[in-house]
């Protein structure tokens, strides 16, 4: 069972590439995405979401704020916070995608 009071924002922390059904079902207000685009030798594709996934979530969840995180703590990640910020600007996603500075506290 899932209950959400109307006056409380729904918060999702994502890190698995197969989340479309959950996003469509719960329609979260705030989505935190582990988005370092992690790769391992011998693994096809990325093991952690990345820039394209952030854009896909942006297009799918029209009202959600999206916070990509988990960049600089991964040595096997292809995307760092600066690359994500540039991607967000180039794709004009900054109205709902917030790439926080290290240690920044976001309030909603």
C-alpha positions as CSV (number, residue, x, y, z in Angstrom):
1,X,0.0,0.0,0.0
2,X,1.2,3.5,-0.8
3,X,-0.1,6.6,1.0
4,X,1.0,10.2,0.4
5,X,-0.5,13.2,2.2
6,X,-1.3,16.0,-0.3
7,X,0.9,18.5,1.6
8,X,4.0,16.4,1.6
9,X,6.4,16.2,-1.4
10,X,7.2,12.8,-2.7
11,X,11.0,12.2,-2.8
12,X,12.6,9.5,-4.9
13,X,16.3,8.4,-4.9
14,X,17.1,6.6,-8.1
15,X,20.1,4.6,-9.1
16,X,18.7,1.7,-11.2
17,X,18.2,2.1,-15.0
18,X,14.7,0.4,-15.0
19,X,12.6,2.9,-13.1
20,X,10.0,4.1,-15.7
21,X,7.2,2.2,-14.2
22,X,7.9,3.5,-10.7
23,X,8.1,7.1,-11.9
24,X,4.8,6.8,-13.8
25,X,3.1,5.2,-10.9
26,X,4.2,7.5,-8.1
27,X,4.8,10.7,-10.0
28,X,7.4,12.1,-7.5
29,X,7.9,15.8,-7.0
30,X,11.7,15.5,-6.3
31,X,14.0,12.9,-7.9
32,X,17.6,12.3,-6.9
33,X,19.5,10.4,-9.5
34,X,22.9,8.7,-9.1
35,X,24.2,10.0,-12.4
36,X,28.0,9.4,-12.6
37,X,27.6,7.2,-15.7
38,X,29.6,4.4,-14.1
39,X,31.2,1.8,-16.4
40,X,33.1,-1.4,-15.7
41,X,35.3,-3.3,-18.1
42,X,33.3,-6.1,-19.8
43,X,29.9,-4.6,-18.9
44,X,27.8,-3.4,-21.8
45,X,26.4,0.0,-21.1
46,X,26.7,1.9,-17.8
47,X,26.2,0.5,-14.4
48,X,25.0,3.8,-13.1
49,X,22.6,6.3,-14.7
50,X,24.1,9.2,-16.6
51,X,23.3,12.3,-18.7
52,X,20.9,10.7,-21.1
53,X,19.0,9.2,-18.2
54,X,18.6,12.6,-16.6
55,X,17.2,14.0,-19.8
56,X,14.9,11.0,-20.2
57,X,13.6,11.5,-16.6
58,X,13.2,15.3,-17.3
59,X,11.0,14.5,-20.4
60,X,9.0,11.9,-18.6
61,X,8.3,13.6,-15.3
62,X,7.1,17.1,-16.4
63,X,6.6,18.5,-12.9
64,X,9.5,17.0,-11.0
65,X,12.7,18.6,-9.8
66,X,15.6,16.4,-10.7
67,X,18.8,16.4,-8.7
68,X,21.7,14.4,-10.3
69,X,24.4,13.4,-7.7
70,X,27.1,10.9,-7.0
71,X,29.7,12.2,-9.5
72,X,33.0,12.8,-7.9
73,X,33.0,9.8,-5.6
74,X,33.3,7.3,-8.4
75,X,36.6,6.6,-10.1
76,X,34.8,4.6,-12.8
77,X,32.3,7.3,-13.7
78,X,32.3,9.1,-17.1
79,X,30.4,12.1,-15.9
80,X,31.4,14.5,-13.2
81,X,29.5,17.5,-11.8
82,X,31.0,19.9,-14.3
83,X,30.1,17.7,-17.3
84,X,26.6,17.3,-15.9
85,X,26.2,21.1,-15.4
86,X,27.3,21.7,-19.0
87,X,24.9,19.0,-20.3
88,X,22.0,20.6,-18.4
89,X,22.8,24.0,-19.8
90,X,23.3,22.8,-23.4
91,X,20.0,20.9,-23.3
92,X,18.1,23.7,-21.5
93,X,17.1,21.6,-18.5
94,X,18.1,24.0,-15.8
95,X,14.5,25.0,-15.0
96,X,14.0,21.6,-13.2
97,X,17.4,20.0,-13.0
98,X,19.6,21.2,-10.2
99,X,23.2,20.0,-10.0
100,X,24.2,20.9,-6.4
101,X,27.7,22.0,-5.4
102,X,29.6,19.8,-3.0
103,X,28.0,20.2,0.5
104,X,25.1,22.4,-0.8
105,X,21.8,21.9,1.0
106,X,18.7,22.2,-1.1
107,X,15.3,23.1,0.4
108,X,12.0,22.6,-1.3
